[in-house]
Amino acid sequence: MKYAIVIPDGAADQPQASLGGKTPLQAAKIPNMNAVAHDGVLGRSRNVPDRFLPASDVATLSLFGYDPELYYTGRAPLEAAAMGIPLGPDDWAIRCNLIYTEDGKLTDFTAGHITSEEGAELLRALDREVGIPRRPSIEFHPGVSYRNLLVYRGKPGEMPFDDSTLTTPPHDKPNQPALEHLPIGTGSQLLRELMQLGTAVVANHPVNEERRSKGKRPANAIWLWGQGKAPSLKKFKELHGLNGAIISAVDLVRGVGQLAGWDRIDVAGATGYLDTDYAAKGRAGVAALEKYDIVCVHVEAPDEASHEGRAEAKVEALEQMDQHIVGPVYEAIRKHGGRILISPDHATLLSTRAHDRAWVPWAMAGAGLAGSGLGYNEPDALAANGPFLDQGFRLMERFLEKSS
């Protein structure tokens, strides 16, 4: 049997006055998502255990069936896996955002959605001026747009960071004073020093001078967070006997899939933002189902719209996903006699522009599943009185059951 998972990142939300008191999922015209909920099972889950920050790293592990309590070591190592950066037993990966600050505030965690090419040039400058050869243990690695990595190559027995090391995702503190959210705990002095040195390198770099000349926000600072050591995941095929593929423009999600042993499928035009090529991702998902047992298509756009506080953009992203991804993929699943699952990883609230640990609605339809008769949105999921999974990682078990 074939299985498809579609992740509208951060889609779950609260009612919005600007949307007539509806949530974005209620306001959006999503006939295909509604059909999945109507034809199948509608439920809820919590993908982020209480002791973790609500974020895509923990939530994606849960969605893919891995208990974060057992497997989570940090966000950055998951991205390192996707970028092909090997981590030894004493190495640490740390997320290095290129950000824009104004008046000492975390104004824009994307630095105006700086391009990957511009970001790579800034990361090369950081490597020259802050990392190797000045500090042999420090490496900077360019990623996608503002999402980049710093790797600390440790020595045997060295513990530069530990569980007391606390860092803050900049996207969770929009327009708040940066000084209130700097790293604390073991290794925090090193992280703060590297942030200060790195900010001095990028602030007036020619890349940013050119961006300013064009009226764009510069990447005038770096922000370090999400540190961790290499995780070890049991392969999905070993656990479930299925070979899989991951389709995403975001290194974090790719990384979880690759660590699970899934093949990575890159799609031209997939940007990890609102301008992503939804149709191309939908076509890639349909094509992948011919080869793989389980295929996951992840779209970052709803999450990005929430971080920007743009309700209409979130609705538009959901509608684009519904038309160009869910529709074709659901049709392909029906042809194969398989199952489809739609679920956000976590909620991202327009009101706070930040992630939230609230439950998310999920819907699955296909072979052996009875219909709920309801639509795909938060109020219907609550009214359905369907399965509620307080441990979100158990959703995968339910999805793969022969009867549910």
N, C-alpha and C positions, 0 to 999 in steps of 0.2 A: 504494500500500500504506500502511496505517496502522501507526504505531509508538507504543508506550507505554513510559515509563520510570517505575519506582517506586523511590524512594530511602528506605530505612529508615536514617535518619541515625545514624551511629555504631554500627550493629548488630553489626559484627564484634568479636569478643572472645576471651577465653581460657577454658579450663575453670574452673568455679567449684565449690568444695567444697559450697557451699550448694545447688547444683543437681545434686548427685550426680556431680561430676566432668565435667559436660557444659557446653558453651558455651550461652549463652542461645538461639542459633539451634537447637541440638540439643534443648534442653529444651522449647522452645515447641512447641505444637501448631499447625503451619503447613502444613496439607495443600495449600494452593494454591501457596505458594512451593515446596514439595517437588515439586508437579506440574510447575511450570515447569522446575525442574532435571532432573527425571526425563525429561520430554518433549523437552528441548532440550540446549543446550551448557552445561557447567559449567566455569567457569574462575576465574582469579585475576588481580588487577592491583594495581599500586602507583600510587596517584593523587597522591602527594606526593613530588616529587623531593627528594633529600637536602638540598639547601641551603635548603629552606623549612621553616618550622614546620608540623607536621601539624595542619591546620585545614580547616574547611569551605570557606574562600574558595578556596584553591589546589585542593583536592580537587574542588569543584564545577566549576571551570573544566575540569579534566581530564575529569570525567564528561560534560560537554557537548561534548567534543571539541576543547578549546582548550589548546594547550601553555602551561602556566604560565610556562615560560622566556621565552616571547614576549609574553604578554599580562598577566601579573600585575603590578599596581602597588601593591597593598595591599588590605586588607579593607574599610575604611570607604568608599572610593569606590564599591564595588559596592553597598553599602547606600544610599549617596546616590542612585544611579541609581534604585533602587526607590522611594525617598521623593520622587522628583521634584525633587531639589535640584541645580540646575545648577552645574557646576564649571568655572571658567575655566582657562586654561593655567597660571596661577600660583597656583591655589587648592589647598588640601589638605583632605581630609576625615579626621577622626580619630574613632574609636569612643569614646563616652562612656558607660561602664557606670555605673549606679546600683548600688552594692554595700553590703554590711553587713560592717563590720569589728568585731572584738572582741579586746581585749588586743593590738592592733597586728597582728592576723592577718587574712588574706583569708578570712573565715569563710564568706561566701555571696555569690557573684558575681551572684546574681539579686535580692538584697535581699528575700528572702522572696517572690519572684515578684510584685513590686510591680505594681499594675495600670497599664495604659497611661494612664488618666485621672490617677492620682496622679503618675506619671512626668512627664506633660506639665506639670502644675502646678509640679513641681520644676525642669523645664527652663526654664519661663518665668521663674522666680526667678533661675536662673543667667544667663539672657540679660540680665536687668535689672541684676544686681549684679556680674557678672563680664564679660559681653560688651558688646554695644552698649547704651548709648552710651559706657560707660567705655573700652572697647577696640574701636574701629570695625572692626578686622580679625577679631574673634572673634564667631562666631554659634553658638548652641546650638539644635538641632533635635530635638524629641521624636519617638521612634519607637514601638516595641512593647515594653511592659513595661520591663525594665531596659536594653533595647538602644536607645541614643540616639546622636546624633552632635554633634560640634563641627566647625565649618568655619572654617578660617583663610583669609581672603581676602588673598592675597599681592600684591605689587607686581611689575612686570616686572623680571626679573633677580634677584629676591630668592630666597634658598634657606634658608628657616627650618629645613628638615629635609633630610636626605639619606640615603644608604645606611648611614651610620654610626649613624643614629638607631635605637635598639633599644628596643622596648616589649614588654611581656609580657601575654598574655591571662590575665585573672584566673582563668578556669575551669581553667587548666592548673596552678595553684599553690594548690590548696585547703588552707586552714588553715596556710599558710606565712606568715612575717613579711613584711608589705607593704614594709618598708624595703629588703628584699633584692631586690626586683623592680621598683624604680622605673625610669623611663626613663633611658637613658644615651646619650651621643653628641650630635651636633649638634641643638640645639633642646631638649635634655633639661631645661635650666634653666627654659625657658618652660613646658614641659609640667608639670614639678613644681610650679611656681608656680601654674599654673591648677588643678591638682589640689588644692593646699592652699587656694586661695581658694574653689573650688567646694565643697569639703568643709565649709568654715565656713558656707557659705550653706545647704546642705541638712541639716546635722546636726540642728538644732533647729527646722526648718521645721514649721509647723502640720500638714502632711501626715504627717510622721514622729511628731509628738506624738500624733496620733490613732492611728497604727499601734501605737505603744507601748501606748496605753491599751487597745487590743484584743488585746494579747498577740502582736502581729505584729512581725517584724523590721523595723526602720527602714532606709531608704536613707541611712545616716549618712556616706557618703563617695562621691566619684566616682573613676573610674579611666579614664585615657586610654591608648589603644593602637590598633594597627592602622592607622596613618597611611598616606596615599598620595594620589597625584594621579589625575586622571581617566584611565581606560584607554580604549582604542579597539579594540573587537572587530569582526571581520568578521561580517556578518550570516549567520546560520545558513542562511537561504534562498539567499543568494548562494553559500555553500559547497556546500550539499546539495540545493537546489531544493525544500525542504520548509518549510511554514509551521507554526509551533509555538505551544504555550501552556504556561505554568508555573503550577502550583497549589502554593502554599506559604504558611505563615503567618510565614515568616522573611524579613526584608528582604534579607539577604545572598543567599539563593537566588533570590528574586524578581529581585534586581538583576542577577545573572548572566544569567538568562533574558531580561530586558528589554534588556540590552545586546546580547544575541544576536539581538534583533529579535522575540522571542516575545511574545505577548499575555499579560498577567497576569490570572488569574482568581482573585478573592477569594471565599472561602467563609465564610459566616456560621457561627460556632461553631468555626472553626479558630484555635487559640490558640498554637501553637508549644510546647505543653507536654503533659503526660500526659492532661489532660482535654480534649484536642482532639476534635472531632466527626469520628471516622473515617468513619462512614457517609456524612456529607455530602461529605467529600472524595472518597470512592469514587464517589458519584453524579455529582459534578462532573467527575471524570475520564472516566467513561463518556459523559456528555453531550458533553464537549469533543471526543471522538473522532469525532463526527458532523461536526464543522466543520473540525478541524485535522488535518494530516498526522502530527504528532508531539506527544504530550502527556506532560508530566512531572508526577508527583504526588510531592511531597516531604513526609516526616513527621519532625519533630524529636524526637518522644517517646522513642525508644530512646536517643538521645544524652543527653537530659536525665536519664533514669533512671541512666545510667552516671555522670554527673557527681555524682549524689546517692548513688552506691554502692548502689543498690537493685536487686538481681538479679531478684527476683520482679516488680518493676514493669517491668523491661526485657522480661521474658518476656511479661507481660500486654500491653505495647505492641505487641510483634511479633505476638501472636495477634490483637489487634484489627485491625492492619493487614492481616493475612492474610485474615481473614473479610470485612472491610468494604471493602477497597481492592483487594488483589491478586485475590481471587476474582471480583468483578464486572468488573474491568478485563481480566483474562485471558479471561473469557467474551466480552466485547465484542471483543477482539482476534481471537479465533477466528472470530467472526461476520464480521469485516471481512477475514479472511484476511491478517492482519498479523503483527507481532512484538511481544513484550514483553521488557523487560530489567529485572531486579532487581539492584540493587547499592547497598551503602552508599557513602558518599563516603570515609570513613576508618574506622578502628577507634577505639572509645572504650572504654577498659578499666575495668571495675568495680574492679579492684585498685588502680589509681592515681587513678581518677576523672578521667582526663585523656585527651586525644586521643593516638593512637599512629600512627606512620608504617608500620606493618605492612601487608602485602598484605590485600586484602579479597576475599571470594568473590563472584562474579557468576554469574547464570544468565540465559540468553536462550532463548526458545522461539518457535515459529511457523513461518511459511512458509520452506521450504527448510532447516530445521535438524533434524539427527538427535538422537535421545535419548541421554542419558548413563546413564539407569537408576538414578541416585543421587538423594539428597536435597539440600536447600539448607542447608548448614552448612559450617563450616571444615574438619573432618576429611574429609568427602566431597569437597570441592573439591580438597584436597591429594591424596587417593587417586585422583581422576578422571584425573590426569595430563593435564588439558585445557590449553587455551591459557593461558600466563602472560605478561602484558603488563607489562614493567618500566616502560614509558611509558604510564600509564593513559589518556592522551588518545587513544590509538589504539583504545580500545574502541569509541568511537562509529563509527569507520570500519568495524569488523568488524560492528557491529550493523546498519548500513545496507547492508552488502553483499548482493547478490542471492543469493549462495551462500556458506556459511560452514562 
